[in-house]
Amino acid sequence: MNRRLPALAQALSLSISMSMAFLPLQAQDKPQAFIGAHIIPIEGPDIERGVLVVQGGKILAVGGPGTAIPEGAVRHDAAGKVIMPGLIDTHSHIGSPEGADSTAPIQPEVRVSDSLNLRSASVMKARAGGITSVNVMPGSGHLLSGQTMYLKLREGQTVDALAMEKRPDGSYLGGMKMANGTNSRHATGPFPGTRAKSAALVREQFLKAQDYQRKLKEAGDDPKKRPARDLGMEALVEVLEGKRVVHHHTHRHDDILTVLRLQKEFGFKVVLHHVSDAWMVADEIAKSGMGASIITIDSPGGKLETKDARMTNGAALEKAGVLVGFHTDDPITDSRWFIRSGALAVRAGMSRKGALEGLTLSGAKLLDLQNRIGSLKPGKDADFLVLSADPLSIYAHVEETWVEGAKVFDRADPKQRLYAVGGPGASHDTDDLSHLLALEAEETYQ
Amino acid sequence: MNRLTFLLCVSAALQGQSLAIRAESLYTAAGPVIQDGVVLIQDGKVSAVGRAADVKVPSGLTVKRAKVAVPGLVDGRSTVGLSGLLNQSHDQDQLEGSAPLQPELRAMDAYNGRDPLVSYVRSLGVTTLHTGHGPGALISGQTFVIKTDTTEVTHGVLKPQAMVAATLGDGARAREAGKAPGTRAKQIAMLRAELVAAQEYARKQKEAEKGKEPPRDLRKEALVQVLRKELPLLATAHRAQDILSLLRLAKEFDLDIVLDGASEAYLVLDALKAAKVSVILHPTMARAFGEMENLSLETAARLQAAGIPFAFQSGFEGYVPKTRVVLWEGALATANGLSFEDTLRALTLGPARLLGIADRVGSLEKGKDGDVALFDGDPFEYTTHCVGTVINGVLVSEGEETRGATH
């Protein structure tokens, strides 16, 4: 045991020096140019021997070999590499999120931001997988399990450091998680026992919210006329006003159509998540104008409600004209294989363009963040990946992940590489893995 | 149907058919890649393999063309056929929870060849499954080996009894308080006691006068098969400490063991090598939680470098996905340090040798079964496809299924 103490102390000082190195100011003061890569900007055609210039956390320029590089820029040789925008995971459970408890099926006042452990190894693994923005959600065991949070996977370990955006009232940018079908049906306590009851309970809450919204409107600027504050109702009013997107778990064809009916009835913005039977009702989804966030799974089955899920969902939705993004549902699929979602969708008939957009810009659109993220375009956030090969190839590694102009994952650093390939301590929720690495080196077990 | 007609029908089915496969790249797993190669299959067996210029294809024989051909994939360890697609109690037969030690349970008595997952994995190139009882009990039962074109176990079985499946560590802990085994030490103590009892049983059977033998005990007989090395003990262990416990037990009773899972194998490579143990490695993309938290994508490459025989597996999945696909598990290992050829071998000849069926399957060589998987490019690339699966010279799948449910 004593032997480990110095290693711990050493690791502590190391992590301090590492965090100094990651001070964003240093990285952002000077412009940085990434030169010679095959650039996939997503918006616009691919660029051979391209140049990407970033500064102050934003993209300054993207272009061919002749692109002007500002004087004093830090130059990065990216010849032979592929550069593309950071990936956007529209549905994940990294950081051990928790939402509503078992006391009620609908709890809009509960915020996932009050539960996150952002020191979790799952967050480092997401960075290692090239994910730069992520919608972290509570689970699907409720009709409405709470407010989701959009994270930017900057260097940092707190909710404030990783918030996509802090809103003026101190809350964080995010959506609202809802679910139907079998997960949110329990037939115990206050939970619904049937699908029709599920819809009825949701309808009842949205009617209440409409009433609350009307009272707020009637009160105008007169604080005396305002209804008593109700944080749950306030959040649902945001949903009714389209300021908070509903992220709706739904699998079966009939459940998907139920979501679309409720959407039409109350006018909220919704993204359909998982949509296992999407291939059956792709035209109906297209007609609704709503987008879908899908998951690609290695084999069918495992969950009765999803028995008819197809790998062709991406292709079917794309063909119908639906906006399609992808998600990991981490831990259902590991964040490190997120990039594979696009490739498997292509395997099953989706276009390369649609799949690459699905990993980036379409995800941004589903989160209403397309003005900030999702493509390499001047003015957008400098979130990008340096890959060793084509993003749809099994042989491609994420070599570096950059968020807002700062490197947050570097495969060349053994400590960070551990999160990409696994090994002793790769799944521990601590930053200090040195004693475990030492154990491996000594093969102490033998 | 009279007995003779029946036998004739069966022998026709067993014989298989004749087919020639011509591939731009032909990987045999028994030698270097053959550019523009031909595999000739006659009466279900490989009759010739070589360059197209050198192999004479009989006139009139169907020639199936593909970019890439490889030996049919052999899944080193699966529960497909026992753990069904729907994941409801009626189609889950991979684990019997009534007792911690049930080596007498036979895989053949539970296998459903018509489960949609069987044809699903077949459509992705898997021609042979080592499947049966899963991890989750100290001894959960036996495994067997079957071809994936088989809907009933009356044919296509390569090994009716392959191994006896055991689990060490958290996976084998009793789920109820007060039930055994509750600890790791108790697990080994119970295995030791059971093996000693089997030794006693075998001795009494041997020493008894004819007609006065003790009553037959199928549970003990299965363990006697293990003690006699007729059946290897297939032991799932992930933590280094459990792997070493297993090695101690194997030495104590002189058992033939195969290590399954082995998340922390890279910590004990020398010990594994010294014990001459083969490994059926956890799926590369297995979830890194619990006892598997330290697994590494590079373990396959490290086992290869250490010269430890190993095979890939799809493993058991309790939820979504209901099975993994051994092709994709190998693919990720090849992107993490294992060479293309070594990866292919650990999906074909490697598991065939480990299972003792290399005289039948695992490589494309004269006299072996005509089992081939066809691809439209690098089999390990995500965006290529398995375009055909051939078993005994019969094209049994003509492309990947994108779902498993049949309607």
Boltz contact constraints between the chains, C-beta under 6 A:
constraints:
  - contact:
      token1: [A, 297]
      token2: [B, 320]
      max_distance: 6.0
  - contact:
      token1: [A, 297]
      token2: [B, 321]
      max_distance: 6.0
  - contact:
      token1: [A, 298]
      token2: [B, 321]
      max_distance: 6.0
  - contact:
      token1: [A, 298]
      token2: [B, 324]
      max_distance: 6.0
  - contact:
      token1: [A, 298]
      token2: [B, 325]
      max_distance: 6.0
  - contact:
      token1: [A, 299]
      token2: [B, 321]
      max_distance: 6.0
  - contact:
      token1: [A, 299]
      token2: [B, 322]
      max_distance: 6.0
  - contact:
      token1: [A, 299]
      token2: [B, 323]
      max_distance: 6.0
  - contact:
      token1: [A, 300]
      token2: [B, 403]
      max_distance: 6.0
  - contact:
      token1: [A, 300]
      token2: [B, 404]
      max_distance: 6.0
  - contact:
      token1: [A, 301]
      token2: [B, 85]
      max_distance: 6.0
  - contact:
      token1: [A, 301]
      token2: [B, 322]
      max_distance: 6.0
  - contact:
      token1: [A, 301]
      token2: [B, 404]
      max_distance: 6.0
  - contact:
      token1: [A, 302]
      token2: [B, 87]
      max_distance: 6.0
  - contact:
      token1: [A, 302]
      token2: [B, 319]
      max_distance: 6.0
  - contact:
      token1: [A, 302]
      token2: [B, 320]
      max_distance: 6.0
  - contact:
      token1: [A, 302]
      token2: [B, 321]
      max_distance: 6.0
  - contact:
      token1: [A, 302]
      token2: [B, 322]
      max_distance: 6.0
  - contact:
      token1: [A, 303]
      token2: [B, 320]
      max_distance: 6.0
  - contact:
      token1: [A, 304]
      token2: [B, 86]
      max_distance: 6.0
  - contact:
      token1: [A, 307]
      token2: [B, 405]
      max_distance: 6.0
  - contact:
      token1: [A, 308]
      token2: [B, 405]
      max_distance: 6.0
  - contact:
      token1: [A, 310]
      token2: [B, 402]
      max_distance: 6.0
  - contact:
      token1: [A, 310]
      token2: [B, 403]
      max_distance: 6.0
  - contact:
      token1: [A, 311]
      token2: [B, 402]
      max_distance: 6.0
  - contact:
      token1: [A, 312]
      token2: [B, 402]
      max_distance: 6.0
  - contact:
      token1: [A, 343]
      token2: [B, 382]
      max_distance: 6.0
  - contact:
      token1: [A, 343]
      token2: [B, 383]
      max_distance: 6.0
  - contact:
      token1: [A, 344]
      token2: [B, 382]
      max_distance: 6.0
  - contact:
      token1: [A, 346]
      token2: [B, 383]
      max_distance: 6.0
  - contact:
      token1: [A, 347]
      token2: [B, 382]
      max_distance: 6.0
  - contact:
      token1: [A, 347]
      token2: [B, 383]
      max_distance: 6.0
  - contact:
      token1: [A, 348]
      token2: [B, 402]
      max_distance: 6.0
  - contact:
      token1: [A, 392]
      token2: [B, 383]
      max_distance: 6.0
  - contact:
      token1: [A, 394]
      token2: [B, 331]
      max_distance: 6.0
  - contact:
      token1: [A, 394]
      token2: [B, 335]
      max_distance: 6.0
  - contact:
      token1: [A, 394]
      token2: [B, 380]
      max_distance: 6.0
  - contact:
      token1: [A, 394]
      token2: [B, 381]
      max_distance: 6.0
  - contact:
      token1: [A, 394]
      token2: [B, 382]
      max_distance: 6.0
  - contact:
      token1: [A, 395]
      token2: [B, 335]
      max_distance: 6.0
  - contact:
      token1: [A, 421]
      token2: [B, 296]
      max_distance: 6.0
  - contact:
      token1: [A, 421]
      token2: [B, 297]
      max_distance: 6.0
  - contact:
      token1: [A, 421]
      token2: [B, 298]
      max_distance: 6.0
  - contact:
      token1: [A, 422]
      token2: [B, 288]
      max_distance: 6.0
  - contact:
      token1: [A, 422]
      token2: [B, 295]
      max_distance: 6.0
  - contact:
      token1: [A, 422]
      token2: [B, 296]
      max_distance: 6.0
  - contact:
      token1: [A, 422]
      token2: [B, 297]
      max_distance: 6.0
  - contact:
      token1: [A, 423]
      token2: [B, 296]
      max_distance: 6.0
  - contact:
      token1: [A, 424]
      token2: [B, 294]
      max_distance: 6.0
  - contact:
      token1: [A, 427]
      token2: [B, 288]
      max_distance: 6.0
  - contact:
      token1: [A, 427]
      token2: [B, 293]
      max_distance: 6.0
  - contact:
      token1: [A, 445]
      token2: [B, 240]
      max_distance: 6.0
  - contact:
      token1: [A, 445]
      token2: [B, 267]
      max_distance: 6.0
  - contact:
      token1: [A, 445]
      token2: [B, 268]
      max_distance: 6.0
  - contact:
      token1: [A, 446]
      token2: [B, 270]
      max_distance: 6.0
  - contact:
      token1: [A, 446]
      token2: [B, 271]
      max_distance: 6.0
